[in-house]
């Protein structure tokens, strides 16, 4: 069995999806500060190019790749571009691309919104793991970091599609941890709460919910740079879960110890929260 004694985030040959902003950008720049080489992938080519400039300014090297992670063919092209640039399998794959979604209950959120959310947040991670892992396993070394969310276990109301997508990422990561044991490839899943990013500006989040969430993130959210450092450090230590904030840890504990009470309290807080009433009918 290959041990987890060598840090994988130093001088990494990394692929980062969703690298055009937020946590993805912070991870790419932090990898650069550790001497890394980064493929900055995003559907937003302008954002990816700006991240690549920041990577090089921080001391790393970078190329960009346009990639819609919900499309398997795009991820295949990303893999091939990375293999060609590195001339070998990457040492680190970060499946970070994601979108926010929320504001409607099950039955009122449209099936199109469900499909789009799961397509990017869950299938994007599935595509990344499916297409990159064979070469990494064959090389006998490497790491995978999947960005989930505390929403994956908090299961807050009016966020079903987002919650399900992130719970799926957690379950996939846990499954991979068992399947990859002894292969030299380690797995980490990131589960933050509020981070100061632009995730609340997406068109799948109702404006009232987005505004309230953005205000909370601005006031109490952790910086993406701190999240990135903690995530990479914990990955080097071989940790499966990264739960960076105290509120996320408290929710995790409450959910495991008192699941019924957790659900009731969550429903009560949702009714008291400063959100506009839900609109009638599906979107």
HELIX and SHEET records of a PDB file:
HELIX    1   1 UNK A   22  UNK A   33  1                                  12    
HELIX    2   2 UNK A   45  UNK A   57  1                                  13    
HELIX    3   3 UNK A   72  UNK A   86  1                                  15    
HELIX    4   4 UNK A  111  UNK A  121  1                                  11    
HELIX    5   5 UNK A  123  UNK A  139  1                                  17    
HELIX    6   6 UNK A  151  UNK A  154  1                                   4    
HELIX    7   7 UNK A  160  UNK A  179  1                                  20    
HELIX    8   8 UNK A  199  UNK A  201  5                                   3    
HELIX    9   9 UNK A  207  UNK A  220  1                                  14    
HELIX   10  10 UNK A  224  UNK A  236  1                                  13    
HELIX   11  11 UNK A  246  UNK A  257  1                                  12    
HELIX   12  12 UNK A  259  UNK A  272  1                                  14    
SHEET    1   A 7 UNK A  61  UNK A  66  0                                        
SHEET    2   A 7 UNK A  37  UNK A  42  1                                        
SHEET    3   A 7 UNK A  13  UNK A  17  1                                        
SHEET    4   A 7 UNK A  92  UNK A  95  1                                        
SHEET    5   A 7 UNK A 142  UNK A 147  1                                        
SHEET    6   A 7 UNK A 185  UNK A 190  1                                        
SHEET    7   A 7 UNK A 241  UNK A 242  1                                        
END                                                                             
